[in-house]
């Protein structure tokens, strides 16, 4: 019998009971159908999703986010439940809660054999970093090794049994695998090279850059092969975040499945991006990123592409992704220009600028104007509004709560 404290048990049972009660409301299935229609490019109003909030800042103003569990694993489950409930109470927008508690499979990877070095300054969820270059010559590329993935079935079973005992009669426990993988070679590589030099190398040493990206993708493909063969992959066509966007509900991929068996890549969403290449030409973006990413992207049933990089001038190369369904529309994406190039063929994941929360005084009128402008520009398209990358709310959580209300007021006016 797994050991746990009475305090941990009582805390989790109370939170899980709230999750089941809210997750059983009819609105959850109604919202799931809206997300399904959106992702399948059927007529529906724009949907709203909020994530990447400054949770430590929000927690300083609310006991709702203060964890109490002693056991490290149970503490992590508690943190997830508390955040889910906090969002639902204060800025639910179009979020979805399922009436269950998830227990992730336990596994590890040796990684690519080289980790970032340098100074880090952290403040809440905002992190400033300096990276020491470790790869600068062709021979250094060999520092990138092929990962080895290992499942810990004993620890997975221990955690699953412990949660099942704790929540017996309160909430079902679902064993889950890896539902989505954040794949972006350049986000990793810029931590291992000199950023200014590598951008110069796109012109001065293209063979070096090409070999570097190819080696990294080799390593991640090797890792993915093992994850797939070990049965670690699980459905992401649920209330699972896809890429830098929102939920992955769709009729075109399996939804609820038994994670014990695992799924092939073709049953999941994939994603990619190359934020550091924001200002390079479409041809260079293809040559030094997307050409290599294609090996990864082609493995999945459907894909999401992009993050903060503006892609309005690169729709042409994105069309080469055979299973592309959704693209990121960052605050720097020129929506009219993108639509002229065919961006409207895809579901648009539109990101309003989170700077609205950082001003000395929260300007509700400006927030509404920004939302209406985006809604007007994307009129007639399938799209979602994703408020993310929120570094601060200036110690005023009400700003976030009010923004969510304004956003919902405006999107509900756009119902078909």
Secondary structure by P-SEA (a helix, b strand, c coil): cccccaaaaaaaaaaaaaaaaaaacaaaaaaaaaaaaaaacccccbbbbbcccaaaaaaaaccccccccccaaaaaaaaaaaaaaaaaaccccccccccbbbbbbbbcccccccccbbbbbbcccccccccccccccccccccbbbbbbbbaaaaaaaaaaaaaaaacccbbbbbbccccccccaaaaaaacccaaaaaaaacccaaaaaaaaaaaaaaaaaaaaaaaaacccccccccccccccccccccccccccccccccccccccccccccccccccaaaaaacccccaaaaaaaccccccccccccccccccccccccccbbbbccccaaaaaaaaccccccccccccccccccccccaaaaaaaaaaaaaaacccbbbbbbcccccccccaaaaaaaaaaaaaaaaaacc
